[in-house]
Amino acid sequence: MTVTGARPSRAAARAPRTARSRRRAPFGLRTRLVLAFLLVAAISSGTTAALTYREARNAVLASSQDTAVTSFREQAETLGLSLPVDPAMLRESLLGIASKAKPHPWIVFAEYGSLRVSSGTSPTSSVVTPELRRATLTTPNGAFQRVVKNGVPYLTLGLAVVTRSSTSGSTLRTGLVVYAVMPMTEERNDVDALLTAARDGALPGLAIALVPALIAARSVLRPVRELNRAARSMGSGRLDTRIRVRGSDELADLASTFNESAGELERSVDELQQAEARARRFASDVAHELRTPLAGMLAVTEVLDEDADGLNPDTARAVRLISAETGKLAVLVEDLMEISRFDARAAELNTDEIDVAETIRKSLHHRHWHDRVRTELREGVRVRLDPRRFDVVVANLVGNALRHGCEPVTVRMDTGTAADGSDVLVTEVTDSGPGIRPEVLPHIFDRFYKADAARSRSAGSGLGLAITRENVRLHGGTVRAGNGPEGGAVLTVEIPLRTPLAAEREETG
């Protein structure tokens, strides 16, 4: 799969970094795949080595054991017994049997009543166990047992010597029992060599398995990484991102599903954007078409309002109502046109270096709010701002505080330091009302947002704070709403003292 397609958008600049900043697991998918592959390889090679070792070990032991048992039986059956038993002659016979031992030398022991004779230096053996003695006496063909004593493995064999009756042909026990003890040191060395070979063969195999494990992990993770990049690309607003589909496996199905979902999402977003653009254009066109007749209506209603005192009370009240509503409609039309300019990205800054404190005082005085609003303004702060848009910001914040809060309303202005360390102009408007409910705070700057759903009509246009936010953004600043420690709403505007436009002009000279 290969990621294709790219169409930058504004969303790319605002792309959240949550996916990148999310803490990764201690072991990534690549590590887990390699470990799983190595674990399977280790289990397979270990099992194979163990089975091979067991079969080879059994084969080695069985070969020596079968040879020894067969040889011992053949030699023991030739052993004759004459009474009374002569220990010297019996020892000679045992030495003869021992001399023909296969595959390794034996030491042969004979027991007849209390008589104990052997081909070695000791007449008895500490290796022959009581279990072998019992088995020898109860088994016609003899018995054998593998014993480890003092770390040395032995094969012990036992056989009760019989004689055949010359008359009946039946076999009779003579009472003579012979045992053979054969050390199996060579077999143990062979088995140890097999174990070493199995271990030495498994470890390199495990190391070699690391190579296909890495290759397999890479082949599996490559489509996943491409899918991850494609998802990030789409998250940053590049909705035409697609993945090249290769093969016909499950990953190819996943890529096809991703492409189909991306296509559906792109079409849906396009339709929403077109619908949004049509709605904005409609609102802008309506506001523009209403502006001219409203200007005439506003002029007429102002004249009628001035002459209302000469009319009868009912007519005067109706005239003042029409005048007030016409004024509100004119404000709404102007706000709609202003917000349409922001949507069309046609709003521009016309900056000038202004005395901020003086500008705030003029804004309050122009609207006759100087008696209702207290000010705490730092004198002598001169900043390059758009005077008209800054006046709109102050007017909307103070007007909102007067309409929805309680007096006294206070406007504070000072300079400060933003979170990123830059110097900012801080303008704060507070009121003495009940404050803003927490669930309302995230929406306070939304267009036509009503904190109280039961309130069908606002005293303002419903766009004032939204226009404030757009004007602050145009200056490169931020605006936020909150509540003071003693109650009352607090709306704070921070505008960089060195606006992006001013910085650009300074850089270009």
C-alpha positions as CSV (number, residue, x, y, z in Angstrom):
1,M,0.0,0.0,0.0
2,T,1.2,3.5,-0.8
3,V,-0.3,6.7,0.4
4,T,-1.2,9.0,-2.5
5,G,-2.9,12.4,-2.8
6,A,-2.5,15.6,-0.8
7,R,-4.6,18.7,-0.6
8,P,-3.5,21.2,2.1
9,S,-6.2,22.9,4.1
10,R,-6.5,25.2,7.0
11,A,-7.3,22.2,9.1
12,A,-3.7,21.0,8.6
13,A,-2.5,24.0,10.6
14,R,-4.9,23.1,13.4
15,A,-4.4,19.4,13.3
16,P,-4.4,17.9,16.8
17,R,-1.3,16.2,17.9
18,T,-3.0,13.8,20.2
19,A,-2.2,10.7,18.2
20,R,1.5,11.6,18.1
21,S,1.7,12.7,21.7
22,R,-0.1,9.6,22.9
23,R,2.3,7.5,24.9
24,R,3.4,4.4,23.1
25,A,3.2,0.9,24.6
26,P,6.5,-0.3,26.1
27,F,6.7,-2.9,23.3
28,G,5.6,-1.9,19.9
29,L,3.9,-4.1,17.4
30,R,7.2,-4.8,15.6
31,T,8.9,-6.0,18.8
32,R,5.9,-8.1,19.7
33,L,5.8,-9.7,16.3
34,V,9.5,-10.5,16.4
35,L,9.2,-11.9,19.9
36,A,6.2,-14.0,18.9
37,F,8.1,-15.3,15.9
38,L,11.1,-16.1,18.0
39,L,9.0,-17.8,20.6
40,V,7.4,-20.1,18.0
41,A,10.8,-20.8,16.5
42,A,12.2,-21.5,20.0
43,I,9.4,-23.9,20.8
44,S,9.7,-25.6,17.5
45,S,13.4,-26.0,17.6
46,G,13.4,-27.0,21.2
47,T,10.7,-29.6,20.7
48,T,12.5,-31.0,17.6
49,A,15.8,-31.1,19.5
50,A,14.2,-32.7,22.5
51,L,12.5,-35.4,20.4
52,T,15.6,-36.0,18.3
53,Y,17.7,-36.3,21.5
54,R,15.2,-38.7,23.1
55,E,15.0,-41.0,20.1
56,A,18.8,-41.0,19.6
57,R,19.4,-41.6,23.3
58,N,17.0,-44.5,23.3
59,A,18.5,-45.9,20.2
60,V,22.0,-45.8,21.7
61,L,21.0,-47.3,25.0
62,A,18.8,-49.9,23.3
63,S,21.5,-51.0,21.0
64,S,24.0,-51.6,23.8
65,Q,21.4,-53.1,26.0
66,D,20.2,-55.6,23.4
67,T,23.7,-56.6,22.6
68,A,24.6,-57.1,26.2
69,V,21.5,-59.0,27.0
70,T,21.8,-61.4,24.0
71,S,25.5,-62.0,24.7
72,F,25.0,-62.6,28.4
73,R,22.2,-65.1,27.8
74,E,24.3,-67.0,25.3
75,Q,27.2,-67.1,27.6
76,A,25.2,-67.9,30.7
77,E,23.4,-70.8,29.0
78,T,26.8,-72.5,28.4
79,L,27.6,-72.4,32.1
80,G,27.6,-75.9,33.5
81,L,27.2,-76.8,37.2
82,S,28.7,-79.8,38.8
83,L,28.1,-80.7,42.5
84,P,29.6,-80.0,44.8
85,V,30.3,-76.6,43.5
86,D,34.0,-75.8,43.2
87,P,34.5,-72.0,43.7
88,A,37.8,-72.1,41.7
89,M,36.2,-73.8,38.7
90,L,33.2,-71.5,38.9
91,R,35.4,-68.5,38.9
92,E,37.2,-69.8,35.8
93,S,33.8,-70.2,34.1
94,L,32.9,-66.6,35.1
95,L,36.2,-65.3,33.7
96,G,35.4,-67.1,30.4
97,I,32.0,-65.5,30.2
98,A,33.5,-62.1,31.1
99,S,36.1,-62.5,28.4
100,K,33.4,-62.7,25.8
101,A,31.5,-59.7,27.0
102,K,29.8,-57.5,24.4
103,P,29.7,-54.6,23.8
104,H,31.8,-53.6,26.8
105,P,33.7,-55.6,29.5
106,W,31.5,-57.1,32.2
107,I,32.1,-58.2,35.7
108,V,30.2,-61.5,36.3
109,F,28.9,-62.5,39.7
110,A,27.6,-65.9,40.7
111,E,25.5,-66.8,43.7
112,Y,24.8,-70.3,44.8
113,G,23.3,-70.6,48.2
114,S,25.8,-68.8,50.5
115,L,28.6,-69.1,47.9
116,R,29.6,-65.8,46.2
117,V,32.1,-65.9,43.3
118,S,32.9,-63.2,40.7
119,S,35.2,-62.6,37.8
120,G,36.4,-59.4,39.6
121,T,38.2,-58.6,42.8
122,S,35.1,-58.6,45.0
123,P,32.8,-61.6,45.2
124,T,29.7,-59.4,45.5
125,S,28.4,-56.3,43.8
126,S,26.9,-53.2,45.4
127,V,25.3,-52.3,42.0
128,V,23.0,-55.3,41.8
129,T,19.7,-54.2,43.4
130,P,17.2,-56.3,45.3
131,E,14.7,-55.4,42.6
132,L,16.9,-57.1,40.0
133,R,17.4,-60.1,42.2
134,R,13.6,-60.6,42.6
135,A,13.0,-60.1,38.9
136,T,15.7,-62.6,38.0
137,L,14.2,-65.2,40.2
138,T,10.7,-64.8,38.8
139,T,11.6,-64.3,35.1
140,P,12.6,-67.4,33.2
141,N,14.6,-65.4,30.5
142,G,16.4,-63.2,33.0
143,A,16.1,-59.5,33.8
144,F,18.1,-56.4,33.4
145,Q,18.1,-52.9,35.0
146,R,19.9,-49.6,34.4
147,V,21.4,-48.2,37.6
148,V,23.4,-45.1,38.3
149,K,25.7,-45.4,41.3
150,N,28.1,-42.6,42.3
151,G,27.3,-40.8,39.0
152,V,28.3,-43.8,36.9
153,P,25.6,-45.5,34.8
154,Y,25.6,-49.3,34.8
155,L,23.6,-52.0,33.0
156,T,23.0,-54.9,35.3
157,L,21.8,-58.3,34.1
158,G,20.6,-61.3,36.0
159,L,19.8,-64.9,34.9
160,A,18.9,-68.0,36.8
161,V,21.0,-70.9,35.3
162,V,18.8,-73.9,34.3
163,T,19.5,-77.5,33.2
164,R,17.4,-79.5,30.8
165,S,16.2,-83.0,31.9
166,S,17.5,-85.7,29.7
167,T,14.4,-87.7,30.2
168,S,11.5,-85.3,30.0
169,G,13.3,-82.4,28.2
170,S,11.9,-79.9,30.7
171,T,14.1,-77.3,32.3
172,L,15.1,-77.3,35.9
173,R,16.6,-74.5,38.0
174,T,20.0,-75.4,39.3
175,G,20.0,-72.8,42.1
176,L,22.9,-70.9,40.5
177,V,22.2,-67.3,39.6
178,V,24.6,-65.2,37.6
179,Y,24.7,-61.4,37.3
180,A,26.7,-59.2,35.0
181,V,27.5,-55.6,35.6
182,M,28.5,-53.5,32.6
183,P,29.5,-49.8,33.0
184,M,27.8,-47.6,30.3
185,T,30.3,-44.7,30.4
186,E,30.7,-44.7,26.6
187,E,26.9,-44.6,26.2
188,R,26.6,-41.7,28.6
189,N,29.4,-39.9,26.7
190,D,27.5,-40.5,23.5
191,V,24.2,-39.3,25.0
192,D,26.0,-36.2,26.4
193,A,27.4,-35.5,22.9
194,L,23.9,-35.8,21.5
195,L,22.6,-33.4,24.0
196,T,25.3,-30.9,23.2
197,A,24.7,-31.3,19.5
198,A,21.0,-30.7,20.0
199,R,21.6,-27.6,22.0
200,D,24.2,-26.3,19.7
201,G,21.9,-26.9,16.8
202,A,18.9,-25.2,18.4
203,L,20.7,-22.0,19.4
204,P,22.0,-21.1,15.9
205,G,18.7,-22.0,14.4
206,L,17.0,-19.6,16.8
207,A,19.5,-16.9,15.8
208,I,18.9,-17.6,12.1
209,A,15.1,-17.4,12.8
210,L,15.6,-13.8,13.8
211,V,16.1,-12.8,10.1
212,P,12.8,-14.1,8.7
213,A,11.2,-12.7,11.9
214,L,12.4,-9.2,11.0
215,I,11.4,-9.7,7.4
216,A,7.9,-11.0,8.3
217,A,7.4,-8.1,10.8
218,R,8.5,-5.6,8.2
219,S,6.1,-7.0,5.6
220,V,3.2,-6.9,8.1
221,L,4.0,-3.5,9.5
222,R,4.6,-1.7,6.3
223,P,0.9,-1.6,5.3
224,V,0.1,-0.7,8.9
225,R,2.5,2.2,8.8
226,E,1.1,3.4,5.5
227,L,-2.4,3.2,6.9
228,N,-1.2,5.2,9.9
229,R,0.3,7.9,7.7
230,A,-2.9,8.0,5.6
231,A,-5.0,8.3,8.7
232,R,-2.9,11.2,10.0
233,S,-3.0,12.8,6.6
234,M,-6.8,12.6,6.6
235,G,-6.8,13.9,10.2
236,S,-4.9,16.9,9.1
237,G,-7.6,17.7,6.5
238,R,-6.2,16.0,3.4
239,L,-9.4,14.1,2.6
240,D,-8.2,13.0,-0.9
241,T,-5.6,10.7,0.7
242,R,-5.8,7.2,-0.6
243,I,-3.8,4.0,-0.1
244,R,-2.6,1.9,-3.1
245,V,-4.1,-1.6,-2.8
246,R,-1.7,-4.5,-3.4
247,G,-2.5,-8.2,-3.3
248,S,-5.8,-9.8,-2.2
249,D,-5.1,-10.6,1.5
250,E,-6.7,-9.1,4.6
251,L,-4.5,-6.0,4.5
252,A,-5.6,-5.4,0.9
253,D,-9.2,-5.6,2.1
254,L,-8.4,-3.2,4.9
255,A,-6.9,-0.7,2.4
256,S,-9.9,-1.0,0.1
257,T,-12.2,-0.3,3.1
258,F,-10.1,2.6,4.1
259,N,-10.3,4.1,0.6
260,E,-14.0,3.6,0.4
261,S,-14.5,5.2,3.8
262,A,-12.2,8.1,2.8
263,G,-14.1,8.6,-0.4
264,E,-17.5,8.7,1.4
265,L,-16.1,11.1,4.0
266,E,-14.7,13.4,1.3
267,R,-18.0,13.5,-0.5
268,S,-19.9,14.2,2.7
269,V,-17.5,17.0,3.7
270,D,-17.7,18.5,0.2
271,E,-21.5,18.5,0.3
272,L,-21.4,20.1,3.8
273,Q,-18.9,22.7,2.7
274,Q,-21.0,23.5,-0.4
275,A,-24.1,23.7,1.7
276,E,-22.4,25.9,4.3
277,A,-21.0,28.1,1.5
278,R,-24.5,28.5,0.0
279,A,-25.9,29.3,3.4
280,R,-23.3,32.0,4.1
281,R,-23.7,33.4,0.6
282,F,-27.5,33.5,1.1
283,A,-27.1,35.3,4.5
284,S,-24.7,37.7,3.0
285,D,-26.9,38.4,0.0
286,V,-30.0,38.9,2.2
287,A,-28.1,41.2,4.5
288,H,-26.8,43.2,1.5
289,E,-30.2,43.4,-0.1
290,L,-31.8,44.5,3.2
291,R,-29.2,47.2,3.9
292,T,-30.4,49.8,1.4
293,P,-34.2,49.7,2.2
294,L,-33.3,49.5,6.0
295,A,-31.3,52.7,5.6
296,G,-34.4,54.4,4.3
297,M,-36.6,52.9,6.9
298,L,-34.2,53.9,9.6
299,A,-34.1,57.5,8.4
300,V,-37.9,57.7,8.4
301,T,-38.3,56.1,11.8
302,E,-35.8,58.5,13.3
303,V,-37.8,61.4,12.0
304,L,-41.0,59.9,13.3
305,D,-39.4,59.1,16.6
306,E,-38.3,62.8,17.0
307,D,-41.9,63.9,16.3
308,A,-43.5,61.2,18.5
309,D,-44.0,63.6,21.4
310,G,-46.6,65.4,19.2
311,L,-48.6,62.3,18.5
312,N,-51.3,60.7,20.7
313,P,-49.9,58.2,23.3
314,D,-50.8,55.0,21.4
315,T,-49.4,56.3,18.1
316,A,-46.3,57.6,19.8
317,R,-45.7,54.2,21.5
318,A,-46.2,52.4,18.2
319,V,-43.8,54.8,16.5
320,R,-41.1,54.3,19.1
321,L,-41.5,50.5,18.9
322,I,-41.1,50.6,15.2
323,S,-38.1,52.8,15.5
324,A,-36.5,50.6,18.1
325,E,-37.1,47.4,16.1
326,T,-35.9,49.0,12.9
327,G,-32.7,50.0,14.7
328,K,-32.2,46.4,16.0
329,L,-32.8,45.1,12.5
330,A,-30.2,47.4,11.1
331,V,-27.7,46.3,13.7
332,L,-28.4,42.6,12.9
333,V,-28.0,43.3,9.2
334,E,-24.7,45.1,9.8
335,D,-23.5,42.2,12.0
336,L,-24.5,39.6,9.4
337,M,-22.5,41.5,6.8
338,E,-19.6,41.7,9.1
339,I,-19.6,38.1,9.9
340,S,-20.0,37.2,6.2
341,R,-16.8,39.1,5.5
342,F,-15.0,37.0,8.1
343,D,-16.4,33.8,6.5
344,A,-15.3,35.0,3.1
345,R,-11.9,35.9,4.5
346,A,-12.4,39.3,3.2
347,A,-11.8,41.1,6.5
348,E,-8.6,43.1,6.7
349,L,-6.8,45.0,9.3
350,N,-6.2,48.7,8.9
351,T,-3.8,49.3,11.7
352,D,-2.6,52.5,13.2
353,E,-0.6,53.2,16.4
354,I,-3.2,54.2,19.0
355,D,-3.3,55.2,22.6
356,V,-5.2,52.2,24.0
357,A,-6.6,53.9,27.1
358,E,-7.8,56.9,25.2
359,T,-9.4,54.6,22.6
360,I,-11.3,52.7,25.3
361,R,-12.5,55.9,26.9
362,K,-13.7,57.3,23.6
363,S,-15.5,54.0,22.9
364,L,-17.4,54.2,26.2
365,H,-18.1,57.9,25.9
366,H,-19.4,57.5,22.3
367,R,-22.0,55.0,23.6
368,H,-22.8,57.0,26.8
369,W,-21.5,54.3,29.0
370,H,-18.9,56.4,30.8
371,D,-21.2,56.8,33.8
372,R,-22.1,53.1,34.1
373,V,-18.6,51.6,33.5
374,R,-15.6,51.9,35.8
375,T,-12.2,51.9,34.2
376,E,-8.7,50.9,35.4
377,L,-6.5,51.7,32.4
378,R,-2.8,51.9,32.2
379,E,-1.8,55.2,30.7
380,G,0.7,55.6,28.0
381,V,0.3,52.2,26.3
382,R,0.5,52.7,22.6
383,V,-0.1,49.7,20.3
384,R,-0.5,49.3,16.6
385,L,-4.1,48.1,16.2
386,D,-7.1,48.5,13.9
387,P,-9.0,51.3,15.8
388,R,-12.4,50.4,14.3
389,R,-12.1,46.7,15.1
390,F,-10.7,47.3,18.6
391,D,-13.6,49.7,19.3
392,V,-16.0,46.9,18.2
393,V,-14.3,44.5,20.6
394,V,-14.6,46.9,23.5
395,A,-18.2,47.8,22.7
396,N,-19.3,44.2,22.3
397,L,-17.7,43.1,25.5
398,V,-19.0,46.0,27.6
399,G,-22.5,45.9,25.9
400,N,-22.8,42.2,26.7
401,A,-21.8,42.8,30.3
402,L,-24.4,45.6,30.7
403,R,-27.1,43.5,29.1
404,H,-26.6,40.2,30.7
405,G,-24.6,41.1,33.9
406,C,-25.1,43.6,36.6
407,E,-23.5,46.9,37.2
408,P,-20.9,48.0,38.1
409,V,-19.0,46.9,35.0
410,T,-15.3,47.4,35.0
411,V,-12.9,47.6,32.1
412,R,-9.2,47.0,32.9
413,M,-6.4,47.4,30.5
414,D,-2.7,46.6,31.0
415,T,0.2,44.8,29.4
416,G,1.2,41.3,30.4
417,T,3.0,38.2,29.3
418,A,1.3,35.4,27.5
419,A,1.9,31.7,28.1
420,D,4.4,31.5,25.3
421,G,6.4,34.4,26.9
422,S,5.4,37.1,24.4
423,D,4.2,40.5,25.5
424,V,0.5,41.1,25.1
425,L,-2.1,43.8,25.6
426,V,-4.6,42.5,28.1
427,T,-8.2,44.0,28.1
428,E,-10.5,42.6,30.7
429,V,-14.2,43.3,31.2
430,T,-15.9,42.2,34.4
431,D,-19.5,42.6,35.7
432,S,-21.2,42.1,39.0
433,G,-23.8,39.6,37.8
434,P,-24.2,35.9,38.7
435,G,-21.5,34.9,36.3
436,I,-21.7,32.3,33.5
437,R,-22.8,28.8,34.0
438,P,-20.0,26.2,33.4
439,E,-21.9,24.4,30.7
440,V,-22.4,27.8,28.8
441,L,-18.7,28.8,28.9
442,P,-17.6,26.7,25.9
443,H,-20.3,28.2,23.7
444,I,-20.3,31.8,24.8
445,F,-18.6,32.9,21.6
446,D,-20.8,30.8,19.3
447,R,-23.1,32.5,16.8
448,F,-26.7,33.0,18.0
449,Y,-26.0,30.9,21.1
450,K,-28.7,31.3,23.8
451,A,-27.6,30.5,27.3
452,D,-31.3,30.3,28.2
453,A,-33.3,28.2,25.7
454,A,-36.5,29.6,27.0
455,R,-35.5,33.1,26.1
456,S,-36.7,33.4,22.5
457,R,-35.1,36.8,21.8
458,S,-31.9,38.5,22.8
459,A,-31.5,42.2,23.3
460,G,-28.5,42.0,21.0
461,S,-28.1,40.5,17.5
462,G,-26.6,37.2,18.8
463,L,-23.4,37.9,16.8
464,G,-21.6,40.4,19.0
465,L,-19.3,38.0,20.8
466,A,-18.7,36.0,17.7
467,I,-17.6,39.1,15.9
468,T,-15.4,40.0,18.9
469,R,-13.6,36.6,18.6
470,E,-13.1,37.0,14.9
471,N,-11.7,40.6,15.3
472,V,-9.3,39.4,18.1
473,R,-8.2,36.5,15.9
474,L,-7.5,38.9,13.1
475,H,-5.1,40.7,15.5
476,G,-3.5,37.4,16.3
477,G,-4.9,37.4,19.8
478,T,-7.2,35.3,22.0
479,V,-10.4,35.9,23.9
480,R,-11.7,33.8,26.8
481,A,-14.6,33.9,29.2
482,G,-14.7,32.9,32.8
483,N,-16.0,33.8,36.2
484,G,-14.3,35.9,38.9
485,P,-13.5,34.5,42.3
486,E,-16.3,36.6,43.9
487,G,-18.8,36.0,41.1
488,G,-19.5,37.9,37.9
489,A,-18.4,37.2,34.4
490,V,-14.9,38.0,33.2
491,L,-14.1,38.3,29.5
492,T,-10.4,38.7,28.7
493,V,-8.8,39.7,25.5
494,E,-5.1,39.3,24.8
495,I,-3.6,40.8,21.7
496,P,0.1,40.6,20.9
497,L,1.8,43.9,21.3
498,R,3.6,43.1,18.1
499,T,0.9,41.9,15.8
500,P,1.7,39.4,12.9
501,L,0.9,42.1,10.4
502,A,3.2,44.6,12.1
503,A,5.9,42.0,12.3
504,E,5.5,41.3,8.6
505,R,5.7,45.0,7.7
506,E,8.8,45.4,9.8
507,E,10.5,42.5,8.2
508,T,9.7,43.7,4.7
509,G,10.8,47.2,5.6
